[in-house]
Amino acid sequence: MKPLRVYRALPRRLRRTRILLVGCGDVGRRIGARLVARGLQAIGTVRSAEGAAALRAAGIRPLRLDLDAPRLPALRGFGARLVHLAPPPGEGEGDPRTRRLLAALMRGPAGRANGPRPKRWVYISTTGVYGDCGGSIVAEHRPVAPANERSRRRTAAEQLWRLAAARGQARASRLRVPGIYAHDRLPLERLRQGLPALLPDEDVHTNHVHAEDLARIAVAALWRGRAGRVVHAVDDSALRMGEYFDRVADAAGLPRPVRLPADELARRVSPMMLSFMRESRRLRNERLKDELRVRLRYPTVDHTLAEVFPDRLQSPVKQYPPV
């Protein structure tokens, strides 16, 4: 695999740079695999022995770390660059995980000279921090207005990273990420269960990104991300939620979901899914293309479906209107 242009521009001494991936699940492993394939060293944090084994299999050095521990071990010197993928806790106020992580990154190992702290940070956030935008087009400078506790915790985490950068601790950028899907992360089980979607005239605008593209975006942000900058890590799809489910159903040969009004649908879906169905927005991604200079491998959901179901999708990939 040939290195990306961003790596060809690096001096040889930087190609063994260590990158710390905090919260190394599916997307973290995809990021780490890309880094390792290009001669960089990736260290990924996991909680379990099984997670550590999965990282080793991908060539990523595992680091057992429980972000809910009262005090984290010193992490200064573990990597010159960092991607933080771990979400806040599932309940409570604020994000104590990020607060503890930031403190650990400032501490060096006991009895040894402090190593360098990460100079470039990338925080993986969520587009949910905007709340419901009524289907309007959203740019990165729009003020946040989180509408649920989950998004308020994400907003608190963003604020911690922003303040750390303002204190000069590192050059930090934030990626706001929508619904993540992939070849192996399509809502097929949901469709098989026959779960409903909103009526077309009540449906909400959603945004998507393929997990592989998100990994590429995160790697680009490690080198190209501007200090304090927010970037929307979204593709060009601009679909309504029901349209997304219909496209996947048609491609997979499954029945389309039944459409219901919001009040009836609220009794049929989980509270988390219902919260997604109450927020509508369309996100611009010019900074992704112009500043990070990322060319999406899967610019629309249809591009992915054409690869997953090539025998069923013989027609040309549909083009979406620009957001």
Helices and strands as residue ranges (DSSP letters): H 5-8, G 12-14, E 18-22, H 26-37, E 41-46, H 49-57, E 61-64, E 81-84, H 96-105, E 120-126, G 127-130, E 137-138, H 149-166, E 171-177, E 179-181, H 188-192, E 197-198, G 200-202, E 205-206, E 208-210, H 211-224, E 230-232, E 239-240, H 241-252, E 259-260, H 262-265, H 271-276, E 282-283, H 286-290, H 301-308
